[in-house]
Amino acid sequence: MKQTGRCPKCSSFAVVRVPDNPRRHASGNNIYTTTITLIGKIPVIRYVCTECGYVENWVEKRAEREEIQRVFGI
């Protein structure tokens, strides 16, 4: 959905990007790479089809994906 703007389940173009709210501690569906509050917070951006309700989650920045690999990788 992020790349095409189209829902893979119902083919609708009614796709909305739901960003993280950086001012809220518990906003969104975040990944934390440390035990210290607000440090190491990686936002997971959601794309929602408002037609069928299908949701995709994305970590959009390469540096954040690399940090996840460093902390949780094999």
PyMOL Python script that loads the backbone (N, CA, C, O; Angstrom):
from pymol import cmd

cmd.read_pdbstr("""\
ATOM      1  N   MET A   1       0.824  -1.191   0.000  1.00  0.00           N
ATOM      2  CA  MET A   1       0.000   0.000   0.000  1.00  0.00           C
ATOM      3  C   MET A   1       0.862   1.246   0.000  1.00  0.00           C
ATOM      4  O   MET A   1       0.521   2.247  -0.630  1.00  0.00           O
ATOM      5  N   LYS A   2       1.991   1.182   0.717  1.00  0.00           N
ATOM      6  CA  LYS A   2       2.868   2.349   0.785  1.00  0.00           C
ATOM      7  C   LYS A   2       3.348   2.748  -0.613  1.00  0.00           C
ATOM      8  O   LYS A   2       3.325   3.927  -0.966  1.00  0.00           O
ATOM      9  N   GLN A   3       3.777   1.778  -1.396  1.00  0.00           N
ATOM     10  CA  GLN A   3       4.321   2.085  -2.712  1.00  0.00           C
ATOM     11  C   GLN A   3       3.241   2.332  -3.768  1.00  0.00           C
ATOM     12  O   GLN A   3       3.408   3.193  -4.632  1.00  0.00           O
ATOM     13  N   THR A   4       2.148   1.591  -3.706  1.00  0.00           N
ATOM     14  CA  THR A   4       1.154   1.656  -4.772  1.00  0.00           C
ATOM     15  C   THR A   4      -0.022   2.571  -4.462  1.00  0.00           C
ATOM     16  O   THR A   4      -0.693   3.046  -5.379  1.00  0.00           O
ATOM     17  N   GLY A   5      -0.282   2.826  -3.178  1.00  0.00           N
ATOM     18  CA  GLY A   5      -1.462   3.589  -2.798  1.00  0.00           C
ATOM     19  C   GLY A   5      -2.751   2.801  -2.968  1.00  0.00           C
ATOM     20  O   GLY A   5      -3.847   3.359  -2.919  1.00  0.00           O
ATOM     21  N   ARG A   6      -2.606   1.497  -3.167  1.00  0.00           N
ATOM     22  CA  ARG A   6      -3.755   0.625  -3.410  1.00  0.00           C
ATOM     23  C   ARG A   6      -3.750  -0.521  -2.407  1.00  0.00           C
ATOM     24  O   ARG A   6      -2.699  -1.089  -2.110  1.00  0.00           O
ATOM     25  N   CYS A   7      -4.927  -0.859  -1.888  1.00  0.00           N
ATOM     26  CA  CYS A   7      -5.063  -1.941  -0.923  1.00  0.00           C
ATOM     27  C   CYS A   7      -4.883  -3.299  -1.616  1.00  0.00           C
ATOM     28  O   CYS A   7      -5.538  -3.561  -2.625  1.00  0.00           O
ATOM     29  N   PRO A   8      -4.006  -4.163  -1.090  1.00  0.00           N
ATOM     30  CA  PRO A   8      -3.814  -5.472  -1.711  1.00  0.00           C
ATOM     31  C   PRO A   8      -4.972  -6.447  -1.442  1.00  0.00           C
ATOM     32  O   PRO A   8      -5.055  -7.491  -2.088  1.00  0.00           O
ATOM     33  N   LYS A   9      -5.844  -6.127  -0.519  1.00  0.00           N
ATOM     34  CA  LYS A   9      -6.974  -7.005  -0.185  1.00  0.00           C
ATOM     35  C   LYS A   9      -8.214  -6.699  -1.012  1.00  0.00           C
ATOM     36  O   LYS A   9      -8.848  -7.612  -1.541  1.00  0.00           O
ATOM     37  N   CYS A  10      -8.566  -5.416  -1.129  1.00  0.00           N
ATOM     38  CA  CYS A  10      -9.828  -5.069  -1.806  1.00  0.00           C
ATOM     39  C   CYS A  10      -9.616  -4.203  -3.052  1.00  0.00           C
ATOM     40  O   CYS A  10     -10.579  -3.874  -3.745  1.00  0.00           O
ATOM     41  N   SER A  11      -8.364  -3.832  -3.341  1.00  0.00           N
ATOM     42  CA  SER A  11      -7.983  -3.027  -4.517  1.00  0.00           C
ATOM     43  C   SER A  11      -8.445  -1.571  -4.465  1.00  0.00           C
ATOM     44  O   SER A  11      -8.376  -0.866  -5.472  1.00  0.00           O
ATOM     45  N   SER A  12      -8.910  -1.119  -3.319  1.00  0.00           N
ATOM     46  CA  SER A  12      -9.337   0.269  -3.170  1.00  0.00           C
ATOM     47  C   SER A  12      -8.128   1.208  -3.129  1.00  0.00           C
ATOM     48  O   SER A  12      -7.040   0.818  -2.706  1.00  0.00           O
ATOM     49  N   PHE A  13      -8.335   2.436  -3.571  1.00  0.00           N
ATOM     50  CA  PHE A  13      -7.316   3.481  -3.461  1.00  0.00           C
ATOM     51  C   PHE A  13      -7.563   4.356  -2.235  1.00  0.00           C
ATOM     52  O   PHE A  13      -6.919   5.394  -2.078  1.00  0.00           O
ATOM     53  N   ALA A  14      -8.481   3.951  -1.373  1.00  0.00           N
ATOM     54  CA  ALA A  14      -8.803   4.711  -0.162  1.00  0.00           C
ATOM     55  C   ALA A  14      -7.812   4.348   0.946  1.00  0.00           C
ATOM     56  O   ALA A  14      -8.190   3.769   1.964  1.00  0.00           O
ATOM     57  N   VAL A  15      -6.548   4.694   0.733  1.00  0.00           N
ATOM     58  CA  VAL A  15      -5.465   4.355   1.657  1.00  0.00           C
ATOM     59  C   VAL A  15      -4.992   5.621   2.358  1.00  0.00           C
ATOM     60  O   VAL A  15      -4.733   6.638   1.713  1.00  0.00           O
ATOM     61  N   VAL A  16      -4.883   5.554   3.677  1.00  0.00           N
ATOM     62  CA  VAL A  16      -4.481   6.700   4.483  1.00  0.00           C
ATOM     63  C   VAL A  16      -3.212   6.348   5.254  1.00  0.00           C
ATOM     64  O   VAL A  16      -3.108   5.259   5.818  1.00  0.00           O
ATOM     65  N   ARG A  17      -2.243   7.273   5.278  1.00  0.00           N
ATOM     66  CA  ARG A  17      -1.025   7.118   6.073  1.00  0.00           C
ATOM     67  C   ARG A  17      -1.285   7.710   7.448  1.00  0.00           C
ATOM     68  O   ARG A  17      -1.670   8.873   7.566  1.00  0.00           O
ATOM     69  N   VAL A  18      -1.073   6.905   8.497  1.00  0.00           N
ATOM     70  CA  VAL A  18      -1.266   7.367   9.878  1.00  0.00           C
ATOM     71  C   VAL A  18       0.127   7.525  10.500  1.00  0.00           C
ATOM     72  O   VAL A  18       0.776   6.526  10.807  1.00  0.00           O
ATOM     73  N   PRO A  19       0.594   8.765  10.689  1.00  0.00           N
ATOM     74  CA  PRO A  19       1.944   8.985  11.214  1.00  0.00           C
ATOM     75  C   PRO A  19       2.013   8.810  12.726  1.00  0.00           C
ATOM     76  O   PRO A  19       0.998   8.776  13.421  1.00  0.00           O
ATOM     77  N   ASP A  20       3.232   8.701  13.201  1.00  0.00           N
ATOM     78  CA  ASP A  20       3.498   8.698  14.637  1.00  0.00           C
ATOM     79  C   ASP A  20       3.314  10.122  15.157  1.00  0.00           C
ATOM     80  O   ASP A  20       3.484  11.087  14.412  1.00  0.00           O
ATOM     81  N   ASN A  21       2.971  10.245  16.423  1.00  0.00           N
ATOM     82  CA  ASN A  21       2.907  11.554  17.073  1.00  0.00           C
ATOM     83  C   ASN A  21       4.115  11.624  18.015  1.00  0.00           C
ATOM     84  O   ASN A  21       4.060  11.066  19.110  1.00  0.00           O
ATOM     85  N   PRO A  22       5.195  12.289  17.622  1.00  0.00           N
ATOM     86  CA  PRO A  22       6.428  12.279  18.414  1.00  0.00           C
ATOM     87  C   PRO A  22       6.316  12.928  19.789  1.00  0.00           C
ATOM     88  O   PRO A  22       7.174  12.702  20.642  1.00  0.00           O
ATOM     89  N   ARG A  23       5.277  13.730  20.025  1.00  0.00           N
ATOM     90  CA  ARG A  23       5.127  14.387  21.326  1.00  0.00           C
ATOM     91  C   ARG A  23       4.462  13.489  22.364  1.00  0.00           C
ATOM     92  O   ARG A  23       4.442  13.823  23.549  1.00  0.00           O
ATOM     93  N   ARG A  24       3.919  12.358  21.935  1.00  0.00           N
ATOM     94  CA  ARG A  24       3.248  11.445  22.869  1.00  0.00           C
ATOM     95  C   ARG A  24       4.142  10.251  23.149  1.00  0.00           C
ATOM     96  O   ARG A  24       4.705   9.661  22.227  1.00  0.00           O
ATOM     97  N   HIS A  25       4.272   9.897  24.404  1.00  0.00           N
ATOM     98  CA  HIS A  25       5.127   8.777  24.804  1.00  0.00           C
ATOM     99  C   HIS A  25       4.628   7.459  24.233  1.00  0.00           C
ATOM    100  O   HIS A  25       5.421   6.690  23.690  1.00  0.00           O
ATOM    101  N   ALA A  26       3.346   7.183  24.339  1.00  0.00           N
ATOM    102  CA  ALA A  26       2.813   5.876  23.946  1.00  0.00           C
ATOM    103  C   ALA A  26       2.072   5.933  22.610  1.00  0.00           C
ATOM    104  O   ALA A  26       1.206   5.100  22.343  1.00  0.00           O
ATOM    105  N   SER A  27       2.406   6.897  21.788  1.00  0.00           N
ATOM    106  CA  SER A  27       1.716   7.053  20.515  1.00  0.00           C
ATOM    107  C   SER A  27       2.088   5.943  19.543  1.00  0.00           C
ATOM    108  O   SER A  27       3.250   5.548  19.446  1.00  0.00           O
ATOM    109  N   GLY A  28       1.109   5.459  18.843  1.00  0.00           N
ATOM    110  CA  GLY A  28       1.374   4.522  17.762  1.00  0.00           C
ATOM    111  C   GLY A  28       1.834   3.157  18.196  1.00  0.00           C
ATOM    112  O   GLY A  28       1.647   2.730  19.335  1.00  0.00           O
ATOM    113  N   ASN A  29       2.432   2.504  17.259  1.00  0.00           N
ATOM    114  CA  ASN A  29       2.886   1.139  17.439  1.00  0.00           C
ATOM    115  C   ASN A  29       4.409   1.173  17.342  1.00  0.00           C
ATOM    116  O   ASN A  29       4.976   0.730  16.343  1.00  0.00           O
ATOM    117  N   ASN A  30       5.066   1.688  18.357  1.00  0.00           N
ATOM    118  CA  ASN A  30       6.501   1.943  18.311  1.00  0.00           C
ATOM    119  C   ASN A  30       7.326   0.709  18.676  1.00  0.00           C
ATOM    120  O   ASN A  30       6.845  -0.218  19.328  1.00  0.00           O
ATOM    121  N   ILE A  31       8.579   0.729  18.235  1.00  0.00           N
ATOM    122  CA  ILE A  31       9.566  -0.275  18.621  1.00  0.00           C
ATOM    123  C   ILE A  31      10.601   0.441  19.469  1.00  0.00           C
ATOM    124  O   ILE A  31      11.142   1.469  19.062  1.00  0.00           O
ATOM    125  N   TYR A  32      10.873  -0.094  20.635  1.00  0.00           N
ATOM    126  CA  TYR A  32      11.855   0.514  21.534  1.00  0.00           C
ATOM    127  C   TYR A  32      13.125  -0.320  21.540  1.00  0.00           C
ATOM    128  O   TYR A  32      13.081  -1.531  21.756  1.00  0.00           O
ATOM    129  N   THR A  33      14.264   0.335  21.301  1.00  0.00           N
ATOM    130  CA  THR A  33      15.544  -0.371  21.244  1.00  0.00           C
ATOM    131  C   THR A  33      16.358  -0.200  22.518  1.00  0.00           C
ATOM    132  O   THR A  33      17.465  -0.730  22.618  1.00  0.00           O
ATOM    133  N   THR A  34      15.821   0.539  23.504  1.00  0.00           N
ATOM    134  CA  THR A  34      16.463   0.676  24.807  1.00  0.00           C
ATOM    135  C   THR A  34      15.380   0.594  25.881  1.00  0.00           C
ATOM    136  O   THR A  34      14.186   0.621  25.582  1.00  0.00           O
ATOM    137  N   THR A  35      15.812   0.495  27.118  1.00  0.00           N
ATOM    138  CA  THR A  35      14.860   0.472  28.233  1.00  0.00           C
ATOM    139  C   THR A  35      14.601   1.870  28.782  1.00  0.00           C
ATOM    140  O   THR A  35      13.795   2.034  29.698  1.00  0.00           O
ATOM    141  N   ILE A  36      15.274   2.879  28.234  1.00  0.00           N
ATOM    142  CA  ILE A  36      15.115   4.259  28.680  1.00  0.00           C
ATOM    143  C   ILE A  36      13.960   4.898  27.906  1.00  0.00           C
ATOM    144  O   ILE A  36      13.947   4.872  26.675  1.00  0.00           O
ATOM    145  N   THR A  37      13.010   5.461  28.612  1.00  0.00           N
ATOM    146  CA  THR A  37      11.828   6.052  27.995  1.00  0.00           C
ATOM    147  C   THR A  37      12.204   7.135  26.986  1.00  0.00           C
ATOM    148  O   THR A  37      13.033   8.000  27.270  1.00  0.00           O
ATOM    149  N   LEU A  38      11.598   7.080  25.829  1.00  0.00           N
ATOM    150  CA  LEU A  38      11.726   8.018  24.717  1.00  0.00           C
ATOM    151  C   LEU A  38      13.076   7.993  24.003  1.00  0.00           C
ATOM    152  O   LEU A  38      13.245   8.667  22.986  1.00  0.00           O
ATOM    153  N   ILE A  39      14.019   7.242  24.506  1.00  0.00           N
ATOM    154  CA  ILE A  39      15.281   7.086  23.785  1.00  0.00           C
ATOM    155  C   ILE A  39      15.215   5.735  23.094  1.00  0.00           C
ATOM    156  O   ILE A  39      14.834   4.738  23.707  1.00  0.00           O
ATOM    157  N   GLY A  40      15.579   5.699  21.846  1.00  0.00           N
ATOM    158  CA  GLY A  40      15.497   4.463  21.095  1.00  0.00           C
ATOM    159  C   GLY A  40      14.091   4.145  20.625  1.00  0.00           C
ATOM    160  O   GLY A  40      13.779   2.989  20.337  1.00  0.00           O
ATOM    161  N   LYS A  41      13.237   5.159  20.544  1.00  0.00           N
ATOM    162  CA  LYS A  41      11.870   4.975  20.060  1.00  0.00           C
ATOM    163  C   LYS A  41      11.875   5.040  18.532  1.00  0.00           C
ATOM    164  O   LYS A  41      12.243   6.057  17.944  1.00  0.00           O
ATOM    165  N   ILE A  42      11.466   3.953  17.907  1.00  0.00           N
ATOM    166  CA  ILE A  42      11.381   3.917  16.453  1.00  0.00           C
ATOM    167  C   ILE A  42       9.906   3.844  16.074  1.00  0.00           C
ATOM    168  O   ILE A  42       9.219   2.885  16.425  1.00  0.00           O
ATOM    169  N   PRO A  43       9.418   4.858  15.355  1.00  0.00           N
ATOM    170  CA  PRO A  43       7.996   4.869  15.008  1.00  0.00           C
ATOM    171  C   PRO A  43       7.670   3.855  13.915  1.00  0.00           C
ATOM    172  O   PRO A  43       8.433   3.671  12.966  1.00  0.00           O
ATOM    173  N   VAL A  44       6.535   3.211  14.068  1.00  0.00           N
ATOM    174  CA  VAL A  44       6.002   2.331  13.036  1.00  0.00           C
ATOM    175  C   VAL A  44       4.818   3.067  12.418  1.00  0.00           C
ATOM    176  O   VAL A  44       3.812   3.326  13.078  1.00  0.00           O
ATOM    177  N   ILE A  45       4.960   3.393  11.148  1.00  0.00           N
ATOM    178  CA  ILE A  45       3.942   4.152  10.432  1.00  0.00           C
ATOM    179  C   ILE A  45       2.914   3.173   9.873  1.00  0.00           C
ATOM    180  O   ILE A  45       3.267   2.132   9.320  1.00  0.00           O
ATOM    181  N   ARG A  46       1.646   3.521  10.025  1.00  0.00           N
ATOM    182  CA  ARG A  46       0.575   2.640   9.568  1.00  0.00           C
ATOM    183  C   ARG A  46      -0.091   3.194   8.311  1.00  0.00           C
ATOM    184  O   ARG A  46      -0.318   4.396   8.177  1.00  0.00           O
ATOM    185  N   TYR A  47      -0.393   2.282   7.406  1.00  0.00           N
ATOM    186  CA  TYR A  47      -1.182   2.584   6.216  1.00  0.00           C
ATOM    187  C   TYR A  47      -2.472   1.791   6.349  1.00  0.00           C
ATOM    188  O   TYR A  47      -2.453   0.569   6.493  1.00  0.00           O
ATOM    189  N   VAL A  48      -3.601   2.508   6.300  1.00  0.00           N
ATOM    190  CA  VAL A  48      -4.900   1.898   6.551  1.00  0.00           C
ATOM    191  C   VAL A  48      -5.794   2.053   5.328  1.00  0.00           C
ATOM    192  O   VAL A  48      -5.917   3.148   4.778  1.00  0.00           O
ATOM    193  N   CYS A  49      -6.413   0.962   4.905  1.00  0.00           N
ATOM    194  CA  CYS A  49      -7.439   1.029   3.869  1.00  0.00           C
ATOM    195  C   CYS A  49      -8.749   1.365   4.562  1.00  0.00           C
ATOM    196  O   CYS A  49      -9.243   0.593   5.384  1.00  0.00           O
ATOM    197  N   THR A  50      -9.305   2.516   4.226  1.00  0.00           N
ATOM    198  CA  THR A  50     -10.544   2.929   4.881  1.00  0.00           C
ATOM    199  C   THR A  50     -11.767   2.251   4.271  1.00  0.00           C
ATOM    200  O   THR A  50     -12.884   2.453   4.748  1.00  0.00           O
ATOM    201  N   GLU A  51     -11.574   1.463   3.239  1.00  0.00           N
ATOM    202  CA  GLU A  51     -12.663   0.693   2.639  1.00  0.00           C
ATOM    203  C   GLU A  51     -12.866  -0.627   3.387  1.00  0.00           C
ATOM    204  O   GLU A  51     -13.976  -0.926   3.828  1.00  0.00           O
ATOM    205  N   CYS A  52     -11.792  -1.421   3.532  1.00  0.00           N
ATOM    206  CA  CYS A  52     -11.939  -2.761   4.131  1.00  0.00           C
ATOM    207  C   CYS A  52     -11.285  -2.891   5.506  1.00  0.00           C
ATOM    208  O   CYS A  52     -11.549  -3.857   6.223  1.00  0.00           O
ATOM    209  N   GLY A  53     -10.433  -1.929   5.885  1.00  0.00           N
ATOM    210  CA  GLY A  53      -9.805  -1.968   7.207  1.00  0.00           C
ATOM    211  C   GLY A  53      -8.442  -2.639   7.247  1.00  0.00           C
ATOM    212  O   GLY A  53      -7.840  -2.741   8.316  1.00  0.00           O
ATOM    213  N   TYR A  54      -7.948  -3.093   6.119  1.00  0.00           N
ATOM    214  CA  TYR A  54      -6.623  -3.717   6.083  1.00  0.00           C
ATOM    215  C   TYR A  54      -5.561  -2.701   6.494  1.00  0.00           C
ATOM    216  O   TYR A  54      -5.647  -1.527   6.135  1.00  0.00           O
ATOM    217  N   VAL A  55      -4.549  -3.162   7.256  1.00  0.00           N
ATOM    218  CA  VAL A  55      -3.496  -2.268   7.761  1.00  0.00           C
ATOM    219  C   VAL A  55      -2.128  -2.854   7.456  1.00  0.00           C
ATOM    220  O   VAL A  55      -1.909  -4.055   7.616  1.00  0.00           O
ATOM    221  N   GLU A  56      -1.205  -1.999   7.015  1.00  0.00           N
ATOM    222  CA  GLU A  56       0.201  -2.365   6.876  1.00  0.00           C
ATOM    223  C   GLU A  56       1.016  -1.473   7.803  1.00  0.00           C
ATOM    224  O   GLU A  56       0.697  -0.298   7.989  1.00  0.00           O
ATOM    225  N   ASN A  57       2.065  -2.038   8.378  1.00  0.00           N
ATOM    226  CA  ASN A  57       2.979  -1.289   9.252  1.00  0.00           C
ATOM    227  C   ASN A  57       4.330  -1.178   8.568  1.00  0.00           C
ATOM    228  O   ASN A  57       4.823  -2.141   7.982  1.00  0.00           O
ATOM    229  N   TRP A  58       4.931   0.022   8.649  1.00  0.00           N
ATOM    230  CA  TRP A  58       6.223   0.267   8.012  1.00  0.00           C
ATOM    231  C   TRP A  58       7.144   1.057   8.935  1.00  0.00           C
ATOM    232  O   TRP A  58       6.715   1.993   9.610  1.00  0.00           O
ATOM    233  N   VAL A  59       8.406   0.668   8.954  1.00  0.00           N
ATOM    234  CA  VAL A  59       9.471   1.504   9.512  1.00  0.00           C
ATOM    235  C   VAL A  59      10.099   2.144   8.280  1.00  0.00           C
ATOM    236  O   VAL A  59      10.756   1.471   7.487  1.00  0.00           O
ATOM    237  N   GLU A  60       9.893   3.438   8.129  1.00  0.00           N
ATOM    238  CA  GLU A  60      10.205   4.087   6.862  1.00  0.00           C
ATOM    239  C   GLU A  60      11.671   4.490   6.673  1.00  0.00           C
ATOM    240  O   GLU A  60      12.148   4.536   5.539  1.00  0.00           O
ATOM    241  N   LYS A  61      12.381   4.778   7.738  1.00  0.00           N
ATOM    242  CA  LYS A  61      13.756   5.268   7.592  1.00  0.00           C
ATOM    243  C   LYS A  61      14.765   4.122   7.663  1.00  0.00           C
ATOM    244  O   LYS A  61      14.698   3.265   8.545  1.00  0.00           O
ATOM    245  N   ARG A  62      15.703   4.129   6.709  1.00  0.00           N
ATOM    246  CA  ARG A  62      16.726   3.081   6.649  1.00  0.00           C
ATOM    247  C   ARG A  62      17.538   3.006   7.945  1.00  0.00           C
ATOM    248  O   ARG A  62      17.812   1.911   8.436  1.00  0.00           O
ATOM    249  N   ALA A  63      17.921   4.147   8.499  1.00  0.00           N
ATOM    250  CA  ALA A  63      18.733   4.161   9.723  1.00  0.00           C
ATOM    251  C   ALA A  63      17.986   3.482  10.873  1.00  0.00           C
ATOM    252  O   ALA A  63      18.598   2.799  11.695  1.00  0.00           O
ATOM    253  N   GLU A  64      16.675   3.667  10.930  1.00  0.00           N
ATOM    254  CA  GLU A  64      15.881   3.027  11.987  1.00  0.00           C
ATOM    255  C   GLU A  64      15.802   1.520  11.772  1.00  0.00           C
ATOM    256  O   GLU A  64      15.851   0.751  12.732  1.00  0.00           O
ATOM    257  N   ARG A  65      15.678   1.094  10.514  1.00  0.00           N
ATOM    258  CA  ARG A  65      15.677  -0.347  10.226  1.00  0.00           C
ATOM    259  C   ARG A  65      17.022  -0.969  10.554  1.00  0.00           C
ATOM    260  O   ARG A  65      17.081  -2.100  11.036  1.00  0.00           O
ATOM    261  N   GLU A  66      18.102  -0.244  10.297  1.00  0.00           N
ATOM    262  CA  GLU A  66      19.441  -0.726  10.637  1.00  0.00           C
ATOM    263  C   GLU A  66      19.613  -0.855  12.151  1.00  0.00           C
ATOM    264  O   GLU A  66      20.251  -1.794  12.627  1.00  0.00           O
ATOM    265  N   GLU A  67      19.044   0.089  12.908  1.00  0.00           N
ATOM    266  CA  GLU A  67      19.103   0.031  14.369  1.00  0.00           C
ATOM    267  C   GLU A  67      18.332  -1.189  14.888  1.00  0.00           C
ATOM    268  O   GLU A  67      18.786  -1.861  15.814  1.00  0.00           O
ATOM    269  N   ILE A  68      17.189  -1.469  14.306  1.00  0.00           N
ATOM    270  CA  ILE A  68      16.422  -2.661  14.692  1.00  0.00           C
ATOM    271  C   ILE A  68      17.237  -3.919  14.406  1.00  0.00           C
ATOM    272  O   ILE A  68      17.260  -4.840  15.223  1.00  0.00           O
ATOM    273  N   GLN A  69      17.898  -3.964  13.268  1.00  0.00           N
ATOM    274  CA  GLN A  69      18.748  -5.107  12.934  1.00  0.00           C
ATOM    275  C   GLN A  69      19.890  -5.257  13.930  1.00  0.00           C
ATOM    276  O   GLN A  69      20.214  -6.369  14.347  1.00  0.00           O
ATOM    277  N   ARG A  70      20.503  -4.128  14.311  1.00  0.00           N
ATOM    278  CA  ARG A  70      21.613  -4.179  15.267  1.00  0.00           C
ATOM    279  C   ARG A  70      21.160  -4.702  16.623  1.00  0.00           C
ATOM    280  O   ARG A  70      21.850  -5.509  17.246  1.00  0.00           O
ATOM    281  N   VAL A  71      19.995  -4.239  17.080  1.00  0.00           N
ATOM    282  CA  VAL A  71      19.521  -4.607  18.415  1.00  0.00           C
ATOM    283  C   VAL A  71      18.878  -5.983  18.455  1.00  0.00           C
ATOM    284  O   VAL A  71      19.129  -6.756  19.380  1.00  0.00           O
ATOM    285  N   PHE A  72      18.059  -6.298  17.475  1.00  0.00           N
ATOM    286  CA  PHE A  72      17.277  -7.531  17.521  1.00  0.00           C
ATOM    287  C   PHE A  72      17.698  -8.589  16.506  1.00  0.00           C
ATOM    288  O   PHE A  72      17.185  -9.707  16.522  1.00  0.00           O
ATOM    289  N   GLY A  73      18.639  -8.233  15.617  1.00  0.00           N
ATOM    290  CA  GLY A  73      19.014  -9.137  14.524  1.00  0.00           C
ATOM    291  C   GLY A  73      19.703 -10.407  14.982  1.00  0.00           C
ATOM    292  O   GLY A  73      20.114 -10.561  16.132  1.00  0.00           O
ATOM    293  N   ILE A  74      19.801 -11.287  14.041  1.00  0.00           N
ATOM    294  CA  ILE A  74      20.398 -12.594  14.304  1.00  0.00           C
ATOM    295  C   ILE A  74      21.897 -12.482  14.402  1.00  0.00           C
ATOM    296  O   ILE A  74      22.578 -13.484  14.622  1.00  0.00           O
TER     297      ILE A  74
END
""", "prot")
cmd.dss("prot")
cmd.show_as("cartoon", "prot")
cmd.util.cbc("prot")
cmd.orient("prot")
